Amino acid sequence: MTTSEHLMKTYTPLDVTFEHGDGAYLWDSNKQKYLDALCGIAVCGLGHAHPAITKTITEQAAKLLHTSNLYQIEKQQHLADQLAEISGMSRVFFSNSGAEANEAAIKVARLYGHKKSIKIPGIIVMENSFHGRTMATLSATGNRKVQAGFEPLVQGFIRAPYNNIEAIKNIAENNNNVVAILVEPVQGEGGIKIPDPDYLNQLRDICDKQDWLLMLDEIQTGMGRTGEWFAFQHNGIQPDVMTLAKALGNGVPIGACLANDKAGEIMQPGNHGSTFGGNPLMCATASTVIDTIKKDDLISNARKLGKYIVNGFKEKLSDIRGVREVRGLGLMIGIELDSECTELVKLALDKQLLINVTAGNVIRLLPPLILDQQQADTIINTVSDLIIDSLKEKIAA
Ligand SMILES: Cc1ncc(COP(=O)(O)O)c(C=O)c1O
């Protein structure tokens, strides 16, 4: 199928159109069935056409889609209560996307700084990070490709290497303007980079000592993906601010910026807002996402199958020349090769499997939390065979 000439050329989609889905599977316009090991880049955690989600959306659409934040929205209040319960955070602002959730976090940090009389508040952000495509979030992002051509960038970000505590201490010693750290608990777009087990604990300590806000971007890691509701829960800490989107709505556009008692008091009427943010349809859907993850114990499934898949790949790939590392946290899995491997996406598609390659040489797998063991085996076998074959060809060439 050719792409419409009326679309801006922001994407280069593969030549496949999906018409419907069911669980971990998608069907294209030629009735071919595919296993989805990417679920819309960590969005459809409950898979496709989940009956509970379909029911909520249809019932809510028949009742009320949208009013305005000028009025009380019962579904929004209920979702905020649920999010507070599973995260231990106190207050929520709802947006329509991940980038907007991070925009809200950046605004919270700046207001926090100004309230402390810091005139030019600085936020520490990481090399190799990804926080979105709006002007502030692309400026926070640690990838020149995302920024190039959009200068002047938004100021007030201080860059540090990821997983490097000394670098943060060094900034603390030399900069009086810092108000917050914004960091992904696992870098997603950056190549499924998992930091040292105590990295977040150490960042928490520094933020406490310096009176900075610890702001976690859990847009990709959140909602059970890593084997906890939120990745910070592996560390037994609490952030001051956390952002969510992606799997929160299982496909309906919703983002959220959550804050603890201290950071949650910073935003006051008039400081921020969104027309669509927190509307009844999005919030009712997200509430059903949370209920379903709980009811079906999908977080345990993510933990169990995540380990199973990583071990499966390690068995098949550890001795293969050209495979640098297999790593994962729950169902956030990366296989790093020595060389570029973007061609594997198309080769996997030909084998009816949806995968992704990020950072040029990291195969990224983000299958739905409803995955079963047989589907996990298909992922392990298909991806391992593809990697082995393609590395053999490269060595022969
Ligand atoms: C960690 C992280 N933050 C922010 C974003 C931006 O989210 P959105 O595309 O919904 O604006 C993404 C999207 O990939 C992400 O992975």
The ligand as a Tripos MOL2 file, in Angstrom:
@<TRIPOS>MOLECULE
LIG
   16    16     1     0     0
SMALL
NO_CHARGES

@<TRIPOS>ATOM
      1 C1         10.5950    7.2220   28.4150 C.3       1 LIG1
      2 C2          9.7070    7.9940   27.4960 C.ar      1 LIG1
      3 N1          9.3630    9.2520   27.8170 N.ar      1 LIG1
      4 C3          8.5700    9.9920   27.0310 C.ar      1 LIG1
      5 C4          8.0760    9.4920   25.8400 C.ar      1 LIG1
      6 C5          7.1840   10.3500   24.9870 C.3       1 LIG1
      7 O1          5.8750    9.8970   25.0350 O.3       1 LIG1
      8 P1          4.8150   10.3580   23.9230 P.3       1 LIG1
      9 O2          5.2730    9.7680   22.6140 O.co2     1 LIG1
     10 O3          3.5030    9.7840   24.3920 O.co2     1 LIG1
     11 O4          4.8070   11.8360   23.9090 O.co2     1 LIG1
     12 C6          8.4120    8.1880   25.4580 C.ar      1 LIG1
     13 C7          7.9370    7.6440   24.1800 C.2       1 LIG1
     14 O5          8.5120    6.7510   23.6140 O.2       1 LIG1
     15 C8          9.2470    7.4260   26.3070 C.ar      1 LIG1
     16 O6          9.6110    6.1650   25.9970 O.3       1 LIG1
@<TRIPOS>BOND
     1     1     2 1
     2     2     3 ar
     3     2    15 ar
     4     3     4 ar
     5     4     5 ar
     6     5     6 1
     7     5    12 ar
     8     6     7 1
     9     7     8 1
    10     8     9 2
    11     8    10 1
    12     8    11 1
    13    12    13 1
    14    12    15 ar
    15    13    14 2
    16    15    16 1
@<TRIPOS>SUBSTRUCTURE
     1 LIG1         1 GROUP 0 **** ****
